[in-house]
């Protein structure tokens, strides 16, 4: 018999609809039931691609005896953290305050039914005691007993958490560091965290951290532009990108990156593939390629974009959320190989190349099987096997095709097919940037289609929604939805102008200012002013798996404000950075997105607007976007466009419409029109 989750659309919640646990979604009915019964809420937060969520579900939530204890003593609420990131942010933070440990998924929290404040929490709990953790049923009975006998003490503990949460936004705004010193300290702190031996930052588990690498790449570019030299920052980025592209975190057969590496050497990933990681890494690798050609980076971008379009794209144009880590109940089973399997599929020459390139001549690295990763550079492998580059490339292409076809016959990992607005905004940005750098218009087409999908399906009567599935938009949008989509639209406009997308960007920006901005202190709340009241209202500023909405919003508003000549957007971005200043100074390395916004504000961008016949302005746009110039924003707006910056002439003569004209703007002042491509190149040099 199914529970209330059977009425939901989230794939994660539907996975639990037939559990013997009497699950409820987070809604007023569930909260009212807890108050009426005066039973604690057992809040379980996870997501469909989460391996340990599956483990706990199989061990406990599908077990009749455990479910009986849960149903007898708790009101059980299951939440998809991707649909309700507001609840996840609040209770992950509360977990850290309660336990002094980092959180994770599944998140297991026990809440007072009246205040919704947590009094106990953890992440994964096994069915029977192990890993130094109590068995889940025993834990449930102990919590029930303590709640019945010592509720006042538990309430006091929850109230302490509430008091700490209430003070989190009380930050000062006085600056102790000048901008250059703050940016320099972040760079030095990141360099100290860099793993010089294997690339990336810290030890295991090791995450890609695209916002961190982008900040170092930007720091290199800005210092280089000012006449200084910061070769170390560039080396950190390039070596880290190389290690990830060669490593097992990248899918060398099907393309795309997995969530993170469980080891320091990037050999074995946690096998789930998330849209948001791949979207951000597309942008980052494309930025690296704009500095100069690199065959490894180019292949990585092409294969990642191809994977996104092949496996993650909804027929209507949006992008699905994630691929599971597990298939047939085993993590990584879809991706790993036995050496004998590969030998049977390939010719002798193909196998020798694959064995040498992907480490099959090394010890197995995943449960007596091989997760493929490049153990040496392509050039070294080709030379070692005495092959020509052309012959080696042909052998690798045929071998990979055979392996791909064989793998495609396996049971595939589960697909979380909901469309998340925020993550799709990142995909729009990533595909737009990659398509522009690699001159792949079909990727820009895909970005444009995704933007149109969101405009038509989750932008309803001037309100944005966070999720879409099976024709239904749900959950009022969060700050990340507005910020990431706005940034994606700005990147898309830089790749290809579209009046409809320009209007959509302005509408989103206006709605965000109205519904999310903290007009007293500056910055943006994670939830809208009309959102349900929770025990805490976050204002995120630090980098996580996703960049913080405040940092992305500040960057997007700054770019849109300079493009449109709209001071309201620039002022809101400035207020956001003033609010976050002391937070940035406390832990600079954790605020790379905010610091990128600060850098863009400190150095007034060079905005290049090109007008002209649509068939002619492409060459001008290509010339203006050559190289890695993060301080420059280029927009090619054909004559005939109606939504154009306010400072451009509205009426132009027939003679002027017959030829391109470029305007080079700094701050809010622009040059006279430039009618020669050579003169534009000279102005930009």
Beta strands, then each sheet from edge to edge (+ up, - down):
strand 1: 23-24
strand 2: 40-46
strand 3: 74-80
strand 4: 107-111
strand 5: 118-122
strand 6: 206-207
strand 7: 260-261
strand 8: 269-270
strand 9: 273-274
strand 10: 320-323
strand 11: 326-327
strand 12: 330-331
strand 13: 415-420
strand 14: 459-460
strand 15: 463-469
strand 16: 472-476
strand 17: 606-612
strand 18: 632-638
strand 19: 661-666
strand 20: 669-670
sheet 1: 1+ 3+ 2+ 4- 5+
sheet 2: 6+ 7- 8+
sheet 3: 9+ 10- 13+ 15- 14+
sheet 4: 9+ 10- 13+ 15- 16+
sheet 5: 11+ 12-
sheet 6: 18+ 17+ 19- 20+
end
